[in-house]
Amino acid sequence: MRNTRSRKSKSNSNEEDKPDASSQEQEMEVSQGTEGMQEEDKRDADTVKELCPACPVDSKANELTDDNSTEWVQCGACKTWYHWRCAGNGQELENIDKWFCSTCLSADRKRVITLKPPARKSSRKKPQHDYANLHAEGSSNGRVRTDSEEWLTTLESRATAGDPFPRMQGEELTLEWLSNNENALTEPILFEKPEGLGMEMPEPSLTVADIANIVGGDTPVEVMDVATQTNTPGYTMSKWAEYYHTEQSKRDKIRNVISLEVSDTPLGDQITPPRIVRELDWVEKYWPASKKGKGHSYPKVQLYCLMSVAKSWTDWHIDFAGSSVYYHIFRGSKVFYFITPTAANLAAYERWSGTELQQSKWLGDMADKVYKVELTQGNTMLIPTGWIHAVYTPEDSLVFGGNFLHSFGIPGQLRVREIEIATHVPKKFRFPYFCKLCWYVADHFVHALKAKEEFSPRALNSMRALANFLVGEARIIERPAGRGAGAEAAKKEAKEQVPGEKVRDAPALARELRWRVNVALNGESGDEGASGSHGPNGTNLKGKGVKRKLSETPDAEGFSQTMSVRFKNFKPKVWDAQETSSKEESLVMQSSHRPPGGDDAEWTKQWLGGSTALKDENDDSMAVDDEKSKAKVRKVKSVLSRVRRTPAGLEKQHIVREVEHWEWDT
């Protein structure tokens, strides 16, 4: 099916929108500003400047900057995205049902672009919900009704399921539990007390005013107007602290701060994430330590300080790149609403996110079920990969938390990244340096698999998704020139994401990882011929790899050998001339080594790696005695000689192959 998105301005599109799959305001993940994201922001400023494969070759990104009405269309076969203005041939996108690019149409004549049937008109009035502007002027009793009240009214009018999620003790959350439990970290987990989590927090007396003093009163901070979901410029930490400590009845508006990342501040020194987070976090484990900290660009998403006043809320969202979240209520309380990340619910979220539905439709009405979880002071929660959630703040609250990618959730992480691309989330709102981090992780996995490190089947299947994703990135890097400005831009970006100081040959690394993972799982090679079994996000759609077919093929030298299908881009040497000679003779031979015995496990050591002291029976120096064995031996000797020109002269090979067949008298 055709997949389209029109990037239109939204009343709730703003900086508070944590860089997630919907680019809405999010309770945990937000834009990191410019620090730690300078390289990505150079390629993508406030507006996305993206080229498509059909853009004119001489086009420049700044000439094709997407405005709020730019329409994109996805090919139903190759899943590549195009500007409709470049590929639509003047047709109206809203009339298209199924669409294919010109390349895919040429490759398969059965593919046809189809139009939608005429829409039936309904005379029924449809209710419209504008969560940002309803009753902005007030209510009948003269009291100003806030947008948060409207949002809460919407919540209360919808049915929610009870809290079914497990409660655990901190000491129970271990890597062993995670590795041995297939369902571990697949649903939110609540810890009523922080003991046993290996987590450290600031002193309980910490206030927002203290935070302003610690990080610096002049430090700029992104403050959101909750009613309009837009950024309020001009705030520093001092100004924010003054607002936060104002009596609730005297606050002019409901505002919220969820974008203060404190990793490289004195406040960050007082915070330690839970032990399991540090043991799983890709940034913590695989991003080079020499490239983290002040002055370095790296994914700074591990330590957030969230300061929310009463009646703040955040709409439905998924954390960027499907990253998992740890969330500790330092003071106050929160109410979470969760939707399970099933295929159907994620598809509904993709249809809803960034479209007109987002302004008029409550996402919970499009899902199978909504779960409600209430958190109070001292509670800690882990939110796994891909869970869709919304958040309400009943009272002034202070929260510390962070985001992390890990090796047990790779398929889900890649699926959310795919949704971000499909809904055209600007790069500045996505997980910073995602692809570069994946290359660091792949390099580690290859070395671990080489060293025969053991991994659970769950971890290996997750690694397979990463390998296939990076093979896709490798193919972008290997694209030949001349395929349009969009393809060249994608190729350039893919190359820039490879950490050259660590990864010398990215395509080779990606394919080696896939091969080693498949061998570790079930002996499969996972060569290029298996590419058809993998989805666009790198996940294996068939559940099983595709075994490389083997066949007995006599080569040019006359040797019968097992040949596999050739790997992509493999080019064997071409020889200018070659000749083969073969000689066979039968002899009665003697050896100082005895024939193999049925119970003798050491016999191979005598016959491998050293001389067997073969002598012709008629040789006087090898007289037969009790310590020597006598056998009939058939010897076949083949010689291959070949030569070819080289830039510096020539190369000559002389290959001798000898085979002996021994038979003893019985």
WOGI-V237774 format. One record per backbone hydrogen bond with DSSP energy under -0.5 kcal/mol. NH is the residue of the N-H (numbers start at 1). CO is the residue of the C=O. If there is no record, write none. Layout:
BEGIN
nh = (NH;NH)
co = (CO;CO)
END
This chain:
BEGIN
nh = (2;3;5;7;7;8;13;14;17;18;20;21;23;26;31;35;37;41;42;43;43;44;45;50;53;55;59;63;64;64;66;70;72;73;74;75;76;79;82;84;86;87;88;91;93;95;96;97;98;105;106;107;108;111;114;116;130;131;133;134;136;138;139;142;146;150;151;152;153;154;155;156;157;158;161;164;168;170;172;173;173;174;178;179;180;181;182;184;186;189;190;191;192;197;200;206;211;212;213;214;215;216;219;221;223;223;224;225;226;226;227;229;230;232;233;235;237;238;240;241;242;243;244;245;246;250;251;251;255;256;257;260;261;262;262;265;268;269;270;271;272;275;277;278;279;280;280;281;282;285;286;287;287;291;292;296;298;300;301;304;305;306;306;307;307;308;308;309;311;312;312;314;317;322;323;324;325;326;327;328;329;329;330;330;331;334;335;336;337;338;339;342;346;347;348;349;350;351;352;353;355;358;358;359;360;361;363;365;366;367;367;371;372;373;375;377;378;379;380;381;382;383;383;384;387;388;389;390;391;392;393;394;395;397;398;399;400;401;402;403;404;409;413;414;415;416;417;418;419;420;421;422;423;424;425;429;430;434;437;438;439;440;441;442;443;444;445;446;447;448;449;450;451;452;453;460;461;462;463;464;465;466;467;468;469;470;471;472;473;474;475;476;477;478;479;485;486;488;489;490;491;492;493;494;495;496;497;498;499;500;502;503;504;509;510;511;512;513;514;515;516;517;518;519;520;521;522;523;523;524;526;530;531;533;534;535;538;541;541;542;547;551;553;553;555;558;561;561;563;563;565;570;575;576;577;579;581;583;585;587;589;589;590;591;592;600;601;603;605;606;606;607;608;615;617;619;622;623;628;629;631;632;633;634;635;635;636;637;638;638;639;640;641;642;643;644;646;649;651;653;655;656;657;659;661;662;663;665)
co = (97;74;72;5;70;6;10;12;14;16;18;318;20;16;15;32;34;37;38;39;40;40;47;48;81;52;56;60;60;61;48;67;5;82;3;80;99;75;73;71;83;83;84;88;91;92;93;114;114;101;102;103;104;108;98;95;128;129;130;130;133;135;143;139;144;146;147;148;149;150;151;152;153;155;370;162;190;195;169;169;170;172;174;175;176;177;180;181;183;382;166;380;190;194;272;203;207;208;209;210;211;212;216;235;221;232;256;230;224;254;254;225;225;223;231;232;219;217;236;237;238;239;240;241;243;247;247;248;253;224;307;305;259;260;303;262;262;265;267;268;200;197;274;274;275;276;277;277;405;281;282;282;283;288;289;293;296;298;299;401;260;304;399;257;305;306;397;255;393;309;393;391;389;319;320;404;383;402;381;400;327;379;328;398;398;375;392;373;390;371;388;340;342;343;344;345;346;347;348;349;352;352;355;356;356;357;361;362;363;363;364;338;161;336;334;332;329;376;191;327;189;325;381;382;384;339;317;337;314;335;312;392;333;308;331;306;328;304;326;301;324;406;409;410;411;412;413;414;415;416;417;418;419;421;420;426;427;431;433;434;435;436;437;438;439;440;441;442;443;444;445;446;447;449;448;456;457;458;459;460;461;462;463;464;465;466;467;468;469;470;471;472;473;474;476;55;52;484;485;486;487;488;489;490;491;492;493;495;497;498;499;499;502;505;506;507;508;509;510;511;512;513;514;515;516;517;518;518;519;518;546;527;528;530;531;539;535;533;539;533;545;563;551;561;559;555;553;559;551;561;549;567;573;643;643;641;639;637;635;633;587;631;615;629;612;597;599;600;602;602;603;603;604;590;588;616;619;620;625;591;589;663;587;661;585;633;659;583;636;657;581;655;579;653;577;651;649;646;644;642;640;654;638;636;634;660;632;630)
END
